[in-house]
């Protein structure tokens, strides 16, 4: 289906019938998962044992959808439909969200994720048609609710010619009081895809992302950027997770260069952002305790 045909087929009234749909999934927090996620998020790996704390966003690696290869779409995601509405627009990415940290998941916990579709909306942006799906998740451990989350997913057209439409360059970020730098390489992206069982080809298939989706290189996961910001914020506060963390993507972060994780203390909380090798922000967030 072409982008124009997909836009014409987008029936918002039909898609809004998914509002209120729910699902529940369970999984176990393992020491192996904790080791792998710590390594990928540039944390001390250690030898986690039963009862040890997992990274604060470990729930993004748990109870992920598993489909047969025959049920995957051309982008590596499961074919549309099921719990999420079958939005016919071809590109799907995380737009942002909000996390409330109440308790910490620990090695050995059986977690349960209860999810509900909150809203389905549509608008036209610089890249064409956009459809936003808001999902509420509640993550519980045997001790009770650990995390409440709102996740915003965006679906959009392929711009004319298959290339991403030009966007205005974001304003230069302020000088960061706190900053860490890392390399955005393909191995890092592969590791996070593996930990989250994420088959989306934009994160590991360079031929696909450049020739089909028209981007200049592999694209950093939105959740990995958010995870790095949360862990950075906690480290700057003596290991305490924020009570609330809100975030939104502002432009893609691509492989192949240095990127940074940045923070400033502000009146409304700690302002955080990831930035590409040119210093332009790619994801912004605010943490409060």
Buried (B, 14 or more C-beta within 10 A) or exposed (E): EEBEEBBEEBEEEEBBEBBEBEBEBEBEBBBEBBBBBBBBBEBEEEEBEEEBBBBBBBBBBBBEBEEEEEEBBEBBBBEBEBBBBEBBBBBBBBBBBBBBBBBBBBBBBEBBBBBBBBBBEBEEEEBBBBBBBBBBBBBBBEEEBBBBBBBBBBBBBBBEEEEBBEEEEBEEBEEBEBEBEBEBEBEBBBBBBEBBEBBBBBBBBBEBBBEBBEBEBBBBBBBBBBBBBBBBBBBBEEEEBBEBBBBBBBBBBBBBEEBBBBBBEEEEBBBBBBBBBEEBBBBBBBBEE
